[in-house]
Amino acid sequence: MVDEASSGGDFRPFAVQCVSCQSRLKVSNPSLIGTIVNCPKCNSFVQIDPPQHATNVAQPSPPSPPRVTLGDESIGSEAMTEAGMSVGDLPTESSVAAGDPGPLIAPPLASETSFESDEGVLPETTSDSETNSMASPGGVDPNELYQARRSGTSKSVAMWIVGSLLSVSVMAGLFIWFRQPDQTAGLATTGPGLVSNTSDEPIENGAANVSADSEADIESNGNDPAISPKVDVIDAGASVENGPDAVGTSADTAGGDPMSDGKMSDANTDSGALDAGGSDVPGVPNDLMPRSPLDGPPAVLGRDQPNAGPVTKPPPTESEPDPVMELPPEFAQFQMLLEMPGQAPDAPPMSEAPVLEDVVLDIAADEFVDPMLIATPPEEINIETALKMRLAVSTKGYPLSDLILFLGEATLIPIQLDWVSMDLADVDLRQPVATDSKGMTTIGQLLGRAARSAGLEIETEEDRLTLTLPMDMLQAKTKSLIELEDFGNERGSAEKLLDQLNAVVELEPRDALHLRCLTTESLRRLRQHEPLLSDNVMSRWSAAYTHKPTEKLVDDGLPPAWRVLSEGKTGAQLDTAIAMAGLLRRTSRINDATCVINWNDAQRRRLSPGQLVMAYAGESGNEVSAGEMLERVLDPMGLQVREVDSSHWWVGTSATYDRLPVVVRSEPLGPRRDDVLHRIRESARLVGASLAIEHDPVSDGFLAVMPRFLYRQLPKIIGPEL
């Protein structure tokens, strides 16, 4: 090692720079040259190399120890860890004297006098003792330094984890404590050592009921064989609060009035309290003390009042069944399944078919709406704005019903036709209407001209339009139908029968007029008078029942008057989607028919005239019928196409069709007339159908208004031959 004496005294202090904190450090001890020391600011390792201008040193400095390298890269001081050094690798005095520096020299701690920053003052002289001490090879053990840093970090992490766990535990304990109900609320005092609370307000409780007072209470009652010293006497009727207003126990009265028979004196039942010496202590009245949120709602005058005396235990009763095991009232009908022995059978149907003696009756079809159709409603249409759309249409005669479907498709507005009124007023749905428009015109004007040409008016509703006859015009055209002049001497009986029949059914004025016309015409035909309505109209809204109980009719029922469309031509296959109204209009025109849509059913399924559909007409040589094509398109929507007659189609649901009323007239009933009328009425009651039926004494037949699904079952309802 080179010291200041051996170098001839020409050593000059120089400065080095710390790589980590960029501080300049002055080296005043020549023995530090060639070693690695710790920076006094950032505690990083600093290599002390001799300055380049120090060439006049007489004796060279000892060789610096080799640096630890990894490949071609030197390992900096920040990368040295515990794994790279150990105490055994440090050089010894003998190895230094022999000139063997060892594999690695641990950096000694640099003292403040060895080197200092540029801001420090370089000392002028250095004593020999200081030189020897600074030249000492001893330094800080890097292993100890690493362990100290590591243990400090570990302690910090451990303290943070412990603190977090303690905080979570305290919060959970507080939450559970606040959630616990007050087990002592609403109960009266039962122990002889406590005073029952006779006031209306509960007494606040302290942190604990067991204290020195309770111990003194046990000692004062030690001679009483009914009280065990190991049992804590707790006031279950009221809480006790350690304050001037607290209720005194037997310990409070130990210095005052003694107890002779184990009972408290009347003085202790006062709202005040006695101190340990027996003196009266004025306290705050109980009704002025703040209430605790854990005590529950206050008692209401006239009910829930606390008891003044001890509470006796009720006699033991049978434990109530677990409410979880009880079935709700809605499932009481299934209780019998749980009580049946053996394995559980299959669940019976929710409802059984009604049975009339030995005849099983059918009920009307249920209304089903696909939830997916409800979830995707069509866009809302502003009717006033849609009718202002302009287009050019030129035709000298276009069927009325087809024109209505076209205008609905163009505007997306459902337009309903009042078919019954038009039939009774002899207005044909297929009558041609002329537009008489030149150039562009609004759809509203075009629809108005078509309605006026057919003698109809337009009624505007919130979500649709309706084409119907004005009420005064309908009454004028049906006046001859409801008059009874042609009945002659039978007019009185006919009027009485019709009044009784129509009084059973409550309808709107327009619908009541429809029913009056149809029942009068049916009675006219029942009594074999000259009919006034055409057979085509009567076949759509009425039926003539002839009793022929064949085996097929009894099993299948009468065929529906409006059968589901199963035939017809489809036309050419379309290569793109088409509006639903456009497909029905196109297919019906190909089959020389007109189509009437029940928009009540369609709108319940969120369908509009512009609903796009894709129809499949089959391939060449494997064509499908119009009924099959329309069934594939409309069945997913819950709609059907029924063939009313050869020139009229009706679109709606099976549920609506089953409930459509039909006026039925029968042939003479004979001696079974009372039995037949009874069986029909009883069948209507069993299936929940509305029925109006009357016996005509003139023709010995019956005249009835019933739903179509009940009419289909008349052969099996009436039974054997008349």
Beta strands, then each sheet from edge to edge (+ up, - down):
strand 1: 14-17
strand 2: 24-27
strand 3: 36-38
strand 4: 45-47
strand 5: 69-70
strand 6: 73-74
strand 7: 115-117
strand 8: 273-274
strand 9: 280-281
strand 10: 355-356
strand 11: 359-360
strand 12: 390-391
strand 13: 398-399
strand 14: 415-417
strand 15: 432-433
strand 16: 441-442
strand 17: 457-460
strand 18: 465-468
strand 19: 542-545
strand 20: 563-564
strand 21: 578-579
strand 22: 594-597
strand 23: 612-613
strand 24: 618-619
strand 25: 622-623
strand 26: 640-645
strand 27: 648-652
strand 28: 661-666
strand 29: 692-695
strand 30: 702-707
sheet 1: 1+ 2- 7+
sheet 2: 3+ 4-
sheet 3: 5+ 6-
sheet 4: 8+ 9-
sheet 5: 10+ 11-
sheet 6: 12+ 16-
sheet 7: 13+ 15-
sheet 8: 14+ 18+ 17-
sheet 9: 19+ 28+ 30- 29+
sheet 10: 20+ 26- 27+ 22+
sheet 11: 21+ 23-
sheet 12: 24+ 25-
end
